[in-house]
Amino acid sequence: MKKKMVALVLGVSIMGSMITGCGSKGSSDTPTDTTATQGGTTELTKDEITLKVWESSGQTEDFIKQAGAEFTKKYPNIKIEYANVEVGDANTQIALDGPSGVGADVFATPSNTIGGLVTGGHILKVTNPDDVKGKVAASCESAVTYNGDIYGYPVSDETYALFYNKDLVKEVPTTWEQVEEFCKTFNSKGKYGIIWNVGDAYYSPIFTGKNGNKLFGADGTDATNTYMNTADAVEGMKYFQSLKQYLNVPAADISDNSICLAAFTSGKAAMYITGPWNVAECEKAKMNFGVTTLPSLPGDANPSASFSGARTMQVSAYSNHPAEAEAFAKFLISDEMQQLRFKLTGAIPSTSIKVDSEYITGFQKQLQYAYPMPSIPEVDQFWDPMKSACANIWDGADVQKELDSCNTAILTK
C-alpha cells in the first residue's frame, strides 16, 4: 500500500564548477537569477551543482529521472541525481543522513509525516505559500499545512475507493447493506463479493468515521484524544466485525495487498477497496472494471470516510542549496510535470490538469468524503496499535476493549 500538484518555474543560469548534493558546498558569490518570496527575492546560484533527490523505485523513479532531465535542459547548471529511498522510509532516513551531510536535498514523503519532520527540524517551509495555495487541490493544500505554514510541494493526491468488476457487478452498491445483499448471492467457495486488507489501519476510517468521527478530532490536531474509542467508532467497528460473515477469512490471510489484488483480477472477488496504485495492475490484467465512491454505513447518508494524503516533495533543512532545491520541487507541480507523472504512475494529479482516465473521477468523488491523515507527530504512534486492533476485531475480539487499548497505546507512547 502506498502511503497514501501549476508551479512557478525558476530560472537559473549556467557556468561554474561541478559539485554534489546535500553534503557538498559550492560558491554562490555571483548569483544572477532570483525567485520571489514573501520577504522579497532569493538569489539562485549560477555555479554548477548537483541536487540529490530521494524517491521510491519503480514508476516514481522513472518520473524523477525524466523530470530531472527536463529540468536540466532548462537549467544546465543544475543536475539532478536520483537515489532510492522508499517514500515510507525517507522521514526516518533524513534524520540520520541529513545532519551528517549525505542526505537528500529534496525527498518524497507522505504528508502525514510533516509534523514529525517539522518538530525534528528536518524540513524547510515553502518560502512563498502562493506557489501552493490555490494551485493544488484543497485536499492537498490541507495535507501540507502544519501550524499555519505550508511544508512541501504535493505531487499527487491520494485516497482509496471501491473498485468493481463490471462483468460481475451490474448494479454498483452505494450502501454497505447493498454490499451485503450482493455477497449473499455472489459468494461461494473461494469467491467473495468484496475484499480488502481488513487488518490495515489505513482503511479504518471507513468504519471509525461513522457520523463524521475523525482521528485526533475534527481538525486532526487534538493530541490528547485519538477519538478511536468513541461511541461512533465503536458502533462502526462492530459493523466492520459483522462483515466477516461475507469475507470469512482471518485477517492475517489477507494482510498482503497482493493477495487481495490477485483475488480481484482473477474474478474471485467482485469488488475491492484499494487505491490508484492498483489501477495499472487491473488494466494489465485486461479487466473490465470501474472505480466509485465507498458504500455508506448504515444510518449515514454519505459515502464512508477515507484517509486522504498527498505525496510531497520536501526541501531538506540540511541542503546546501535550499533555493535551488525548492526550484526543482516547484517544477514538479508544473502542468508539464504533472502530466508526465500521471502518464508514468497513474497517480491522481495534485493540480486541476485534465487527464485521460475514466478512473480518476471515482477517486476525485471519494476525496469529497475523505479527510487528510493528521500530520501531528502523534500520528506516528497510530499505525501499529490500530493495525493490531483492526485485525483482532475482525477475528472476533471485543470491540470496546480493543479500541480502548488502542487509544491508550497511542497516547502513552
C-alpha positions as CSV (number, residue, x, y, z in Angstrom):
1,M,0.0,0.0,0.0
2,K,1.2,3.3,-0.6
3,K,1.2,5.8,1.9
4,K,-1.1,7.1,0.6
5,M,0.3,19.0,-7.5
6,V,0.9,24.6,-11.7
7,A,4.2,25.9,-10.4
8,L,6.3,28.9,-10.9
9,V,9.3,27.8,-12.9
10,L,12.5,29.3,-11.6
11,G,15.4,30.4,-13.8
12,V,19.0,29.6,-13.1
13,S,21.9,30.4,-15.4
14,I,24.9,28.3,-16.3
15,M,28.7,28.3,-15.6
16,G,30.8,27.3,-12.7
17,S,32.4,24.2,-11.2
18,M,30.7,20.8,-10.6
19,I,29.7,19.8,-7.0
20,T,27.5,17.2,-5.4
21,G,24.2,17.1,-3.5
22,C,23.2,18.0,0.1
23,G,26.6,17.3,1.6
24,S,28.6,19.4,-1.0
25,K,29.3,23.1,-0.7
26,G,29.8,25.5,-3.5
27,S,30.4,29.2,-4.1
28,S,27.3,31.3,-4.6
29,D,29.2,34.6,-4.9
30,T,27.8,35.5,-8.3
31,P,24.1,34.6,-8.5
32,T,22.2,36.1,-11.3
33,D,18.6,34.7,-11.1
34,T,16.1,35.2,-8.4
35,T,12.8,33.8,-7.2
36,A,10.0,35.7,-5.4
37,T,9.4,35.0,-1.8
38,Q,7.2,36.6,0.9
39,G,10.1,38.6,2.1
40,G,11.4,39.8,-1.3
41,T,13.7,37.7,-3.5
42,T,16.1,34.8,-3.1
43,E,19.1,34.7,-5.4
44,L,20.0,31.4,-7.1
45,T,23.5,30.3,-7.8
46,K,24.9,30.2,-11.3
47,D,27.5,27.6,-10.3
48,E,27.2,24.1,-11.5
49,I,25.6,22.0,-8.7
50,T,24.0,18.6,-8.3
51,L,20.9,18.1,-6.2
52,K,20.2,14.7,-4.7
53,V,16.6,13.6,-4.8
54,W,15.2,10.6,-2.9
55,E,12.2,8.7,-4.2
56,S,10.9,5.2,-4.3
57,S,11.9,2.8,-7.0
58,G,9.8,1.8,-10.0
59,Q,7.5,4.2,-11.8
60,T,8.3,7.1,-9.4
61,E,12.0,6.6,-10.0
62,D,11.3,6.9,-13.8
63,F,9.4,10.1,-13.1
64,I,12.2,11.8,-11.1
65,K,14.8,10.8,-13.7
66,Q,12.8,12.1,-16.6
67,A,11.7,15.3,-14.7
68,G,15.3,15.8,-13.7
69,A,16.5,15.6,-17.3
70,E,13.8,18.1,-18.3
71,F,14.8,20.5,-15.5
72,T,18.5,20.3,-16.6
73,K,17.6,21.0,-20.2
74,K,16.1,24.3,-19.0
75,Y,18.8,25.0,-16.4
76,P,22.0,23.3,-17.5
77,N,24.0,24.2,-14.4
78,I,21.7,22.2,-12.1
79,K,21.9,18.4,-12.4
80,I,19.5,16.0,-10.6
81,E,20.8,12.8,-9.0
82,Y,18.2,10.2,-8.2
83,A,18.8,8.0,-5.1
84,N,16.5,5.2,-4.0
85,V,15.0,5.8,-0.6
86,E,11.4,4.4,-0.3
87,V,8.8,7.0,0.4
88,G,7.9,5.3,3.7
89,D,11.5,5.4,4.9
90,A,12.6,8.9,4.0
91,N,11.3,10.6,7.1
92,T,13.5,8.5,9.3
93,Q,16.4,8.3,6.9
94,I,16.7,12.1,6.7
95,A,17.1,12.3,10.4
96,L,20.1,10.0,10.1
97,D,21.7,11.2,6.9
98,G,20.8,14.9,6.9
99,P,23.0,16.0,9.8
100,S,26.0,14.0,8.5
101,G,25.8,15.8,5.1
102,V,24.9,12.8,3.0
103,G,21.2,13.2,2.8
104,A,18.9,14.4,0.1
105,D,18.3,18.0,-1.0
106,V,14.7,17.1,-1.9
107,F,12.9,13.9,-0.8
108,A,9.4,12.4,-1.2
109,T,7.4,11.6,1.9
110,P,3.7,11.1,2.8
111,S,2.0,14.3,4.1
112,N,1.2,12.7,7.4
113,T,5.0,12.7,8.3
114,I,5.2,16.5,8.2
115,G,4.6,17.1,11.9
116,G,7.4,14.9,13.0
117,L,9.7,16.3,10.3
118,V,9.0,19.9,11.4
119,T,9.4,19.0,15.1
120,G,12.7,17.4,14.3
121,G,13.9,20.4,12.3
122,H,14.4,18.3,9.2
123,I,12.5,20.3,6.5
124,L,12.0,23.9,5.4
125,K,8.6,25.5,4.9
126,V,7.6,26.8,1.5
127,T,9.0,30.3,1.0
128,N,6.1,31.6,-1.0
129,P,2.8,29.9,0.1
130,D,1.0,31.3,-3.0
131,D,3.0,28.8,-5.1
132,V,0.8,26.1,-3.4
133,K,-2.3,27.9,-2.2
134,G,-5.0,27.8,-4.9
135,K,-2.6,25.9,-7.3
136,V,-3.3,22.4,-5.9
137,A,-6.4,20.6,-4.8
138,A,-7.9,21.7,-1.5
139,S,-7.2,18.3,0.0
140,C,-3.5,18.6,-0.9
141,E,-3.3,22.1,0.4
142,S,-4.7,21.0,3.7
143,A,-2.5,17.9,3.8
144,V,0.7,20.0,3.6
145,T,-0.4,22.7,6.0
146,Y,1.0,22.4,9.6
147,N,0.5,25.1,12.2
148,G,-0.5,27.6,9.6
149,D,2.6,27.1,7.4
150,I,3.0,25.1,4.2
151,Y,5.7,22.4,4.0
152,G,6.5,20.7,0.7
153,Y,5.0,20.6,-2.8
154,P,2.3,18.0,-3.2
155,V,2.9,16.0,-6.4
156,S,-0.1,13.7,-6.2
157,D,-3.3,13.3,-4.3
158,E,-4.3,10.0,-2.8
159,T,-7.2,8.1,-1.3
160,Y,-8.8,4.8,-1.8
161,A,-12.2,3.9,-3.3
162,L,-14.4,1.0,-4.4
163,F,-13.1,-1.0,-7.5
164,Y,-15.8,-3.2,-9.1
165,N,-15.7,-5.8,-11.8
166,K,-18.2,-4.6,-14.4
167,D,-18.7,-8.1,-15.7
168,L,-19.8,-9.3,-12.2
169,V,-21.4,-6.3,-10.7
170,K,-24.3,-5.0,-12.7
171,E,-25.8,-2.6,-10.1
172,V,-23.0,-0.9,-8.1
173,P,-23.8,-0.8,-4.3
174,T,-24.0,2.6,-2.8
175,T,-24.6,1.3,0.8
176,W,-22.9,-1.4,2.8
177,E,-26.4,-3.1,3.2
178,Q,-26.4,-3.4,-0.6
179,V,-22.9,-4.9,-0.5
180,E,-24.2,-7.5,2.0
181,E,-27.1,-8.3,-0.3
182,F,-24.8,-8.8,-3.2
183,C,-22.5,-11.0,-1.2
184,K,-25.4,-13.3,-0.3
185,T,-26.0,-14.2,-3.9
186,F,-22.4,-14.0,-5.2
187,N,-20.4,-15.7,-2.5
188,S,-19.5,-19.4,-2.9
189,K,-16.5,-21.5,-2.1
190,G,-13.4,-19.3,-2.7
191,K,-15.4,-16.4,-4.1
192,Y,-16.3,-13.2,-2.3
193,G,-18.4,-10.2,-3.1
194,I,-15.9,-7.8,-1.7
195,I,-12.3,-7.9,-0.4
196,W,-9.7,-5.6,1.2
197,N,-6.9,-5.7,3.7
198,V,-9.1,-5.7,6.7
199,G,-6.1,-5.5,9.1
200,D,-4.6,-2.4,7.7
201,A,-5.2,0.7,9.8
202,Y,-5.1,2.8,6.6
203,Y,-8.7,1.6,5.8
204,S,-10.0,2.1,9.4
205,P,-11.8,5.4,8.7
206,I,-14.3,3.6,6.6
207,F,-15.8,2.4,9.9
208,T,-14.4,4.6,12.7
209,G,-15.6,7.6,10.7
210,K,-19.2,6.9,11.4
211,N,-21.2,10.2,11.9
212,G,-18.1,12.2,10.9
213,N,-15.8,10.9,13.6
214,K,-12.2,11.6,12.8
215,L,-8.7,10.6,14.1
216,F,-7.5,13.2,16.6
217,G,-10.7,15.2,16.3
218,A,-12.4,17.4,13.7
219,D,-9.2,19.1,12.6
220,G,-6.8,16.3,13.4
221,T,-4.8,18.2,16.0
222,D,-6.1,17.0,19.3
223,A,-3.1,15.1,20.7
224,T,-5.0,14.4,24.0
225,N,-7.6,12.1,22.4
226,T,-7.5,9.8,19.4
227,Y,-11.3,9.6,19.1
228,M,-10.8,6.0,18.1
229,N,-12.8,4.6,21.0
230,T,-15.8,7.0,20.9
231,A,-19.4,5.6,20.7
232,D,-19.4,6.3,16.9
233,A,-16.1,4.5,16.4
234,V,-17.2,1.5,18.4
235,E,-20.5,1.3,16.5
236,G,-18.7,1.5,13.2
237,M,-16.2,-1.2,14.1
238,K,-18.9,-3.5,15.4
239,Y,-20.4,-3.3,12.0
240,F,-17.0,-3.9,10.5
241,Q,-16.7,-7.1,12.6
242,S,-20.1,-8.3,11.4
243,L,-19.0,-8.2,7.8
244,K,-16.7,-11.2,8.3
245,Q,-19.7,-13.4,7.6
246,Y,-19.3,-12.3,4.0
247,L,-15.4,-12.4,3.9
248,N,-14.8,-15.4,6.2
249,V,-11.0,-15.2,6.1
250,P,-8.7,-14.5,9.0
251,A,-7.2,-11.0,8.9
252,A,-3.6,-12.4,8.6
253,D,-4.6,-14.3,5.4
254,I,-5.4,-11.1,3.5
255,S,-2.9,-8.8,5.1
256,D,-0.8,-8.8,1.9
257,N,-2.3,-6.4,-0.6
258,S,-1.1,-8.6,-3.5
259,I,-3.4,-11.4,-2.3
260,C,-6.4,-9.1,-2.4
261,L,-5.3,-7.8,-5.9
262,A,-5.0,-11.3,-7.2
263,A,-8.4,-12.2,-6.0
264,F,-9.9,-9.2,-7.7
265,T,-8.1,-9.5,-11.0
266,S,-8.9,-13.3,-11.2
267,G,-12.6,-12.7,-10.7
268,K,-12.6,-14.4,-7.3
269,A,-13.6,-11.1,-5.7
270,A,-16.2,-8.9,-7.4
271,M,-15.3,-5.7,-5.5
272,Y,-12.0,-4.4,-4.0
273,I,-11.2,-1.4,-1.8
274,T,-7.9,-0.1,-2.8
275,G,-6.2,3.0,-4.3
276,P,-4.9,4.4,-7.6
277,W,-1.7,2.5,-7.3
278,N,-3.5,-0.7,-8.4
279,V,-5.2,0.8,-11.5
280,A,-2.3,-0.1,-13.8
281,E,-2.3,-3.7,-12.5
282,C,-6.0,-4.1,-13.2
283,E,-5.5,-2.6,-16.7
284,K,-2.6,-5.0,-17.2
285,A,-5.0,-7.9,-16.3
286,K,-7.3,-6.5,-19.1
287,M,-10.2,-6.2,-16.6
288,N,-13.5,-4.5,-17.3
289,F,-13.6,-2.5,-14.1
290,G,-14.8,0.8,-12.7
291,V,-14.0,2.9,-9.6
292,T,-16.6,4.7,-7.5
293,T,-17.1,6.1,-4.0
294,L,-17.2,3.8,-1.0
295,P,-20.5,2.5,0.3
296,S,-22.2,4.4,3.0
297,L,-22.5,2.9,6.5
298,P,-25.9,2.0,8.0
299,G,-27.6,5.3,9.1
300,D,-25.1,7.5,7.2
301,A,-26.2,9.5,4.1
302,N,-22.8,10.0,2.6
303,P,-20.2,7.5,1.3
304,S,-17.9,6.1,4.0
305,A,-14.9,8.2,5.0
306,S,-11.4,7.5,3.9
307,F,-8.0,8.9,4.6
308,S,-6.6,11.2,2.1
309,G,-2.9,12.1,1.7
310,A,-0.5,13.9,-0.5
311,R,2.8,12.6,-1.7
312,T,5.0,15.6,-1.1
313,M,8.5,16.7,-2.2
314,Q,10.2,18.2,0.8
315,V,13.2,20.5,0.9
316,S,15.7,19.3,3.4
317,A,16.8,21.7,6.1
318,Y,20.3,20.3,5.7
319,S,20.6,21.2,2.0
320,N,23.4,23.5,1.0
321,H,21.3,24.6,-1.9
322,P,17.8,25.2,-0.5
323,A,16.7,27.8,-3.1
324,E,17.7,25.5,-6.0
325,A,16.2,22.5,-4.3
326,E,13.0,24.4,-3.9
327,A,13.1,25.4,-7.5
328,F,13.1,21.7,-8.5
329,A,10.4,20.8,-6.1
330,K,8.2,23.6,-7.5
331,F,9.0,22.4,-11.0
332,L,7.4,19.0,-10.2
333,I,3.9,20.6,-9.8
334,S,4.0,22.4,-13.1
335,D,1.4,21.3,-15.7
336,E,4.1,19.6,-17.8
337,M,5.4,17.6,-14.9
338,Q,2.0,16.7,-13.6
339,Q,1.1,15.3,-17.0
340,L,4.3,13.3,-17.1
341,R,3.8,12.0,-13.6
342,F,0.3,10.8,-14.4
343,K,1.4,9.2,-17.6
344,L,4.2,7.3,-15.8
345,T,2.5,6.5,-12.4
346,G,-1.3,6.8,-12.9
347,A,-1.4,8.7,-9.6
348,I,-4.1,11.4,-9.0
349,P,-2.7,14.8,-10.0
350,S,-2.4,17.3,-7.3
351,T,-3.5,20.1,-9.6
352,S,-6.5,20.6,-11.8
353,I,-4.9,19.4,-15.1
354,K,-7.1,17.3,-17.4
355,V,-6.0,13.7,-17.7
356,D,-7.3,10.9,-19.9
357,S,-8.6,8.4,-17.4
358,E,-12.1,7.1,-16.6
359,Y,-10.9,6.0,-13.2
360,I,-9.7,9.3,-11.8
361,T,-13.3,10.6,-11.4
362,G,-14.1,7.9,-8.9
363,F,-11.2,8.8,-6.7
364,Q,-11.9,12.6,-7.0
365,K,-15.5,12.0,-5.9
366,Q,-14.3,9.9,-2.9
367,L,-11.9,12.7,-2.0
368,Q,-15.0,14.8,-1.2
369,Y,-15.7,12.5,1.7
370,A,-12.1,11.9,2.7
371,Y,-10.1,13.7,5.4
372,P,-6.3,14.2,5.5
373,M,-4.3,11.9,7.6
374,P,-3.3,14.0,10.6
375,S,0.2,15.3,10.4
376,I,0.8,15.9,14.1
377,P,3.8,13.9,15.5
378,E,1.5,11.7,17.5
379,V,0.1,10.1,14.3
380,D,3.3,8.1,14.0
381,Q,2.1,6.1,17.1
382,F,-1.3,5.4,15.5
383,W,-0.5,2.8,12.9
384,D,0.7,-0.3,14.8
385,P,-1.8,-0.2,17.6
386,M,-4.7,0.4,15.2
387,K,-3.4,-2.3,12.8
388,S,-3.5,-4.7,15.8
389,A,-7.0,-3.6,16.8
390,C,-8.4,-3.9,13.3
391,A,-7.0,-7.5,12.9
392,N,-8.1,-8.6,16.4
393,I,-11.6,-7.1,16.0
394,W,-12.0,-8.8,12.6
395,D,-11.0,-12.1,14.2
396,G,-13.6,-11.7,16.9
397,A,-12.1,-9.7,19.8
398,D,-14.2,-7.4,22.0
399,V,-14.5,-4.1,20.0
400,Q,-14.7,-1.7,23.0
401,K,-11.7,-3.3,24.7
402,E,-9.6,-3.3,21.6
403,L,-10.3,0.3,20.8
404,D,-9.7,1.4,24.4
405,S,-6.3,-0.4,24.4
406,C,-5.5,1.2,21.0
407,N,-6.3,4.6,22.4
408,T,-4.2,4.1,25.4
409,A,-1.2,2.7,23.4
410,I,-1.2,5.7,21.0
411,L,-1.4,8.3,23.7
412,T,1.1,6.8,26.1
413,K,4.0,6.2,23.7
